[in-house]
Amino acid sequence: MRKLLEIELNDEIKKSILTVYAFSLVTFLMFFITRVVERSVFNLSFLIEITFVVVTLKFYARAFTNRNYALWGLTLVLTIYILMNILHYTFFEYNIFVLYLAFLAALFLGLNGYLMSSPLYFPRIQWWEYDFRYRGELKADIVVGKSEVEVRVADIRRECISFLAFEILPLGDIIELKIPYKKKVYQVSGKLKTQREDIPGRPIRYGMKLELKSDVDKKQYTELKKIWGLNKKANIRRKFADYTQSQEKSEL
């Protein structure tokens, strides 16, 4: 999997970088304070736990830097670690300072997870669904200069859009996106911010930040977001309906 390409560090990324630093510091401090409270320092269990904490935080920071999907697995591991400390120092050895650090670490971890869940970095793509008929994607065309390129819109959230295309598009360009739905064509424009080619030969994933300058643009975006959600649900229902129908035919 290739590293995510970005054209610039926007405000969300700057906040996220600070959040990762703060989370790492608070988590390590929480670990050290718990060991001081338990008077269990520089023994075998201390060495095992400090190795776990340092290595996990290091891989978490690396996954964040590369925008790698391993970030979510490491987030789960760190969430469990923090939750164990919260439960232990709530019901067994109550310590308000440790609990304060644990909740602060959980806050930073959750905040970074929210910032990174943007369609620009980690869009909600149904990667497990190989049949494109059942994916919650919308067919669309983008206008770059004088040319039109066919794409598939995979995620619409937080005034951003993630789409898939086989063509290599220049980051930083302002593009126009046209999404036909029923008898209407929705048009929005924005700047290409991110690019990732997960698997060679498969579509390249792009993230664009929308420019919603007018009330018409905002209305189109709101409608598109609803259409995207309804389309995902409709495709899931269609998949199960087709599966049930095929099962009934096979039993005849």
N, C-alpha and C positions, 0 to 999 in steps of 0.2 A: 504494500500500500504506500503510495507516494505522499509526501508531506503536502499539506494544504498550502496553496499559494495565495498570498494576500497582497493588496497594493499599498496598504497603509494601516497604521495602528489607529483605529477609531476609539471613541470614548469608552465603548463597552469593553474593548480589549485592554485598555489602560486600567480600567477599574478591575478587570478580571486578574491582571497581573498583580496588582496590589493586594487583591483578595487572596491569591495563592500564597504570596509571601506572608501575609498576616495569618492565614490558616496554618501554614507550616510552623511558624514561630509559636503560635498558641498551642498547637498539638504537641510539639516537643516540650514546651513548658509544662503542659498538663501531665505528660508522661513523667517528667522529672519530679514534679511536686508530689505525684502519687507515690513515687518510690521513697521520697523523703518522709511522707506521712506514714508509710508502712515500715520505715526504717530498714528498707531492703535495697541497699545500694552496693554496687560492685560485687555482686554474687552471680551465680550462673543464670538465674532467671532474669536478672537485670541486663546481663549481656545479650541474652536471647531477645528480650523485648526491645532493647535499644537498637539492635540490629534490624528487627522487624520494622520499627517505626522509621528509622533513617532510610532503609532501602525502599519501603513503600512510598514515603514522601518524595524520594528521589525519582522513582518511576512515575509517580503522579505528576510531578513537575515536568518531566520529560514528555509524558503523554499530552499534557496541556500545551507545551511549546509546539509540538508537532501536530496538534489537533487530531490525535490518534484516538480511535474508538476504545482503546484500552482504558481511557480516562474514566469511562462509566463503570467498568469492572473494579478499578481501584477506588472509585468513589464509594461503591458498595462495601468494599473491604474496610475502608476508613470509617464509614458510617457505623458498621457493626462494632468496630473498635471503640468509637466514641460512645455508642449506646451501652456497651458493656461497662464502661467507666461510670456513666450516668446511673445505671441500675445499681452498681456496686456501692457507690458513694451516696446513694439515696436510701437504700434499704439495709445495708450491712455496716458500713463505716461512714456515717454522715459527715460530709465536709463541704461547707458552703463554697470555699475557694476553689476546690477541685470541680465542683458542679458548675460554678461560674465559668471556668475555663472550658469545660466540656460543652456547655451550651453555646459559648462564644465560637468554639471550633465548629460546632454543628451549623451555626449561623453562616460562617464564612464558607463552609463547604456547600451548603445549600444555595447561597448567593452565587457562587462560581458556577454551580450546576445550572442555575437559571440563565446566567449570562451566556454560557456555552451552548445552551439548547436552542439558540437562534438558528433559523434556516441558513444563515451565512456560514455557520461552522458545522453544526450537526443537525441537518434536516431530518424530519420524520419520514424516512423512505422505507417502504415495505420491501426490504432486501430479501426477505424469506419467500416472497411471492415471485416465482419465475415466470408465470403466465401474465403477460402484460394486460390481458383483458380484465383481470381482476385487481390490478393495482389502482390505488386511488389517485391516479395521475390525470391531468387534463392536457389534451392536445392543444398546442399553441404554435405561433410563429413569432420570431423576433426579427426586427428590422435593424440591421447594422449598416449604416451608410445607405447604399442603394440596393443592397441584397437582402433577401428573406431566407431565414433558416428555420426548418421545422424542429420543434423541441417538445419536451413533455414536462409540464409543471408538476413538481413532486411535493412542494410544501409552500403554504402561504400563511405566514404568521408574523406578528410584530413588525409590520410595515416592511417586510422582506419577502423575497420569493427565491426558492431554489428550483432550478430546472435542469434537465438532462439534455445534452446535445452531443453529437459525434464530432462536430466541427470545433476547431480551436479558435476561441474568441479572445480578443485582446482585453486584458483587465484595465479598468479605469474608463472604458468607453460608456457613453450614455446610450442605452438601447431602448427600443420601444417593443413592448410585448403585446401581442394580440391573441386573445383567448376566445374562440367561438364557442358559444354555448346556446343550444337550441337555435333561436332565430336572432340572437343578438351577439355582437362582437365587443368584448370588453378590451379596452386599451389602457395600459399603464406604462410608465417609463421609469427608468432608474439607472444607477451606475453599477457596473459589474465590479464586485468587491473581492470575491474568492473563487478559486478554481481547484478541483481535485479530480484526478484520474485514479479511481480506486483499483480497477483491474484493466490492464492493457487490452484494447479491443472492445471494451464496454463503453457506454456513454460517459462523457465527462460531466461532472457535477459542477454547476455554477451557482453562486449566490449573488443576488443583486439587491441593493438597498433602494427602495422605491422613493420617488420624489413626488410627494402628495402636496402640491402647492395650492390647488383649488378645491372647492367643495365638491366639484364633479369628480376629481381624482379620488378624493376620500370616499365618496359614495361608491365608485366603481370598485375600490379596494375592499370595502365592507361587503359588497355583494359577492365579489370573487372569493372572499374568505368563506362565506356561507356555502357557495357552490362547491368549493373544494371539499368541505366537510361532508356535505350531502352526497357528493360523488363517491367518496371513500366508503360511506355506509352502504350506498346502493350497490357498489361493486362487491362488497363482502356478502350482502344478501344474495346477489346474483350467483356468486360462487357456490354458496351452500344450496341454492335452488337447483343449479346445474348438476351438482354432485348428487343430490337426492334423486333427481330425474334419471341420471345415469345408473344409479343403484337399482332403481325400480325397473329400468329396462333390462338390466343384467339378470334380474330375478325372473323375468318372464320366459 
